[in-house]
């Protein structure tokens, strides 16, 4: 993925680095390096800002909801009793609100500790870092950054640079070591998009998997296999 135009290659690397920073796939150390560069490199900071604007639409499906005061009131009543009961005269240890509150707190801490231990011992290790692939090709206008999260099956595609083919569609393929490529879906050529991978294919996309993009008739391949030219490809890896 080299180019004889070194300045163009440098801009492409900056675009990819900015995209990885905004997607949250960089290590803590790499994020600190990027943030330090943003403070002294206005042009690079502008690239990061553009990525944040392009990806801001991904949060539109999630609303911020704050619990109401009545919810907190019911929780306190269930844990510690009603205010009327707290105001009643104390009748020894068993009637003490402080005692029952302490007992409830201890029980809650013991439950949380037990669940934490069970999760660590029983649950299999999960790899939280998403897979990332830069999809490009020599003498091609298409340059994409793909990020895949296996647990949700979401594969985000962000264009670094694309052409705008008329009456054509870009189709993403998983290319196995043997056998025919399998279509992962269509995506818009000039804006960020997201594909939800079917459950039966999520396990096939792993580190080292090859992804490719073909230029197909509008609406996708009519045969279920690659019919147009491959305009970009890359290998998935973890940061």
C-alpha positions as CSV (number, residue, x, y, z in Angstrom):
1,X,0.0,0.0,0.0
2,X,2.7,2.4,-1.0
3,X,2.5,5.3,-3.4
4,X,5.2,7.0,-5.5
5,X,3.7,10.3,-4.2
6,X,5.2,10.5,-0.7
7,X,3.2,13.6,0.3
8,X,0.0,11.9,-0.7
9,X,1.0,8.8,1.2
10,X,1.7,10.9,4.3
11,X,-1.8,12.5,4.1
12,X,-3.3,9.0,3.7
13,X,-1.5,7.8,6.8
14,X,-2.7,10.9,8.7
15,X,-6.3,10.2,7.7
16,X,-6.0,6.6,8.8
17,X,-4.4,7.6,12.1
18,X,-7.1,10.2,12.8
19,X,-9.8,7.7,11.9
20,X,-8.4,5.1,14.3
21,X,-8.2,7.7,17.1
22,X,-11.8,8.7,16.6
23,X,-13.0,5.1,16.4
24,X,-11.2,4.4,19.7
25,X,-9.0,1.5,18.5
26,X,-5.6,3.0,19.5
27,X,-3.8,2.0,22.6
28,X,-3.5,4.4,25.5
29,X,0.0,5.3,24.6
30,X,-0.8,5.9,20.9
31,X,-3.8,8.1,21.9
32,X,-1.5,10.3,24.0
33,X,0.8,10.6,21.1
34,X,-2.0,11.7,18.8
35,X,-3.4,14.2,21.3
36,X,0.0,15.7,21.7
37,X,0.3,16.1,18.0
38,X,-3.1,17.7,17.8
39,X,-2.0,20.4,20.1
40,X,0.9,21.4,17.9
41,X,-0.3,20.5,14.4
42,X,-3.4,22.4,13.4
43,X,-3.8,20.7,10.1
44,X,-3.8,17.3,11.7
45,X,-6.2,18.5,14.4
46,X,-8.6,19.6,11.6
47,X,-8.4,16.1,10.1
48,X,-9.4,14.6,13.5
49,X,-12.2,17.2,13.9
50,X,-13.6,16.2,10.5
51,X,-13.6,12.5,11.4
52,X,-15.4,13.3,14.6
53,X,-18.1,15.2,12.7
54,X,-18.5,12.4,10.1
55,X,-18.9,9.8,12.8
56,X,-21.1,11.8,15.1
57,X,-24.2,10.4,13.4
58,X,-23.5,6.9,14.8
59,X,-24.8,8.1,18.2
60,X,-28.1,9.3,16.9
61,X,-29.8,6.0,17.7
62,X,-29.0,6.3,21.4
63,X,-30.8,8.7,23.7
64,X,-29.6,9.9,27.1
65,X,-32.2,8.9,29.8
66,X,-32.0,10.0,33.4
67,X,-34.0,8.1,36.0
68,X,-36.8,10.1,37.7
69,X,-36.9,11.1,41.4
70,X,-39.7,8.6,42.0
71,X,-37.4,5.7,40.9
72,X,-34.8,6.6,43.6
73,X,-37.6,7.0,46.2
74,X,-38.9,3.4,45.5
75,X,-35.3,2.0,45.6
76,X,-34.7,3.6,49.0
77,X,-38.0,2.4,50.3
78,X,-37.3,-1.2,49.3
79,X,-33.8,-1.1,50.9
80,X,-34.4,1.0,54.0
81,X,-38.2,1.2,54.5
82,X,-40.5,4.1,54.2
83,X,-39.8,7.5,56.0
84,X,-42.8,6.8,58.3
85,X,-41.1,3.5,59.5
86,X,-37.8,5.3,60.1
87,X,-39.6,7.9,62.3
88,X,-41.2,5.2,64.5
89,X,-39.7,4.7,68.0
90,X,-36.8,2.3,68.1
91,X,-37.4,-1.0,69.8
92,X,-33.9,-2.5,70.2
93,X,-31.4,-3.8,67.6
94,X,-33.9,-5.5,65.3
95,X,-35.9,-2.3,65.0
96,X,-32.9,-0.2,64.2
97,X,-32.9,1.4,60.8
98,X,-29.1,1.8,61.0
99,X,-28.7,-1.9,61.6
100,X,-30.8,-2.9,58.6
101,X,-29.1,-0.4,56.4
102,X,-25.7,-1.8,57.4
103,X,-26.9,-5.3,56.9
104,X,-28.3,-4.5,53.4
105,X,-25.0,-2.8,52.5
106,X,-22.9,-5.7,53.6
107,X,-25.2,-8.1,51.7
108,X,-24.9,-6.0,48.6
109,X,-21.1,-5.9,48.8
110,X,-21.0,-9.7,49.2
111,X,-23.3,-10.2,46.3
112,X,-21.2,-7.9,44.0
113,X,-18.0,-9.7,45.1
114,X,-19.4,-13.1,44.4
115,X,-20.6,-12.1,41.0
116,X,-17.3,-10.5,40.1
117,X,-15.4,-13.7,41.1
118,X,-17.8,-15.9,39.1
119,X,-17.4,-13.7,36.1
120,X,-13.6,-13.9,36.2
121,X,-13.6,-17.7,36.8
122,X,-16.4,-18.8,34.5
123,X,-16.6,-16.3,31.7
124,X,-14.2,-17.0,28.8
125,X,-11.7,-14.2,28.0
126,X,-13.2,-11.6,25.6
127,X,-11.1,-9.6,23.1
128,X,-12.5,-6.1,23.3
129,X,-10.2,-4.5,20.7
130,X,-12.0,-4.3,17.3
131,X,-10.5,-5.5,14.0
132,X,-9.3,-2.8,11.7
133,X,-8.5,-3.0,8.0
134,X,-7.3,-0.3,5.6
135,X,-8.8,-1.1,2.1
136,X,-6.9,0.4,-0.8
137,X,-5.3,-0.4,-4.2
138,X,-2.7,1.0,-6.5
139,X,-4.2,3.5,-9.1
140,X,-7.6,3.4,-7.3
141,X,-9.7,6.3,-6.1
142,X,-11.1,4.2,-3.3
143,X,-9.4,4.3,0.1
144,X,-11.5,3.0,3.1
145,X,-11.1,2.3,6.8
146,X,-13.1,-0.6,8.1
147,X,-13.6,-1.4,11.8
148,X,-15.3,-4.6,13.0
149,X,-16.7,-5.5,16.4
150,X,-17.5,-9.2,16.5
151,X,-19.8,-9.2,19.6
152,X,-22.3,-6.9,18.0
153,X,-21.5,-7.9,14.4
154,X,-21.2,-4.2,13.4
155,X,-18.7,-3.4,10.7
156,X,-18.2,0.4,10.2
157,X,-16.8,1.7,7.0
158,X,-15.4,5.2,6.7
159,X,-14.2,6.6,3.4
160,X,-10.7,8.2,3.4
161,X,-11.1,8.9,-0.3
162,X,-13.6,7.5,-2.9
163,X,-14.8,8.2,-6.3
164,X,-18.5,8.6,-7.1
165,X,-19.3,6.0,-9.7
166,X,-22.6,6.7,-11.4
167,X,-25.2,3.9,-11.5
168,X,-22.7,1.6,-9.7
169,X,-22.5,0.1,-6.2
170,X,-19.6,-0.7,-3.9
171,X,-19.9,-4.3,-2.5
172,X,-17.7,-5.6,0.4
173,X,-16.5,-9.2,0.3
174,X,-14.9,-11.6,2.7
175,X,-12.2,-13.5,0.8
176,X,-11.4,-16.9,2.4
177,X,-8.2,-18.8,1.9
178,X,-10.1,-21.2,-0.3
179,X,-13.5,-21.1,-1.9
180,X,-15.5,-18.3,-3.4
181,X,-15.7,-14.8,-1.8
182,X,-18.8,-14.2,0.4
183,X,-20.6,-10.9,0.2
184,X,-20.9,-8.8,3.4
185,X,-23.2,-6.1,1.9
186,X,-23.3,-2.8,0.0
187,X,-22.3,0.6,1.3
188,X,-22.5,4.2,0.0
189,X,-19.4,5.3,-1.9
190,X,-18.9,8.8,-0.4
191,X,-20.0,8.6,3.2
192,X,-19.6,6.6,6.4
193,X,-21.7,3.5,6.6
194,X,-22.3,0.5,8.9
195,X,-23.0,-3.1,8.0
196,X,-24.5,-5.7,10.4
197,X,-22.8,-9.0,9.7
198,X,-25.1,-12.1,9.8
199,X,-24.7,-14.3,12.8
200,X,-23.4,-17.3,10.7
201,X,-20.6,-15.2,9.3
202,X,-19.3,-13.3,12.3
203,X,-16.9,-16.0,13.4
204,X,-15.3,-16.0,9.9
205,X,-14.0,-12.4,10.2
206,X,-10.9,-12.6,12.4
207,X,-7.4,-11.3,12.5
208,X,-5.7,-12.0,9.2
209,X,-9.0,-12.1,7.2
210,X,-8.9,-10.5,3.8
211,X,-11.6,-8.0,2.8
212,X,-12.1,-6.7,-0.7
213,X,-14.3,-4.1,-2.4
214,X,-15.7,-4.6,-5.9
215,X,-17.5,-2.2,-8.2
216,X,-20.8,-3.8,-9.1
217,X,-23.9,-2.9,-11.0
218,X,-26.3,-0.6,-9.1
219,X,-27.9,-2.7,-6.4
220,X,-25.1,-5.2,-6.1
221,X,-23.8,-8.3,-7.8
222,X,-26.6,-10.0,-9.8
223,X,-25.0,-13.4,-9.4
224,X,-24.0,-13.4,-5.7
225,X,-20.3,-13.5,-6.8
226,X,-17.8,-10.9,-7.8
227,X,-18.6,-9.6,-11.3
228,X,-16.9,-6.2,-11.3
229,X,-13.3,-5.0,-10.8
230,X,-11.7,-5.1,-7.3
231,X,-11.0,-1.5,-6.4
232,X,-9.7,-2.0,-2.8
233,X,-8.6,-4.7,-0.5
234,X,-6.8,-5.2,2.8
235,X,-6.1,-7.5,5.8
236,X,-7.8,-7.2,9.2
237,X,-5.7,-6.8,12.2
238,X,-5.9,-5.6,15.8
239,X,-4.4,-2.5,17.1
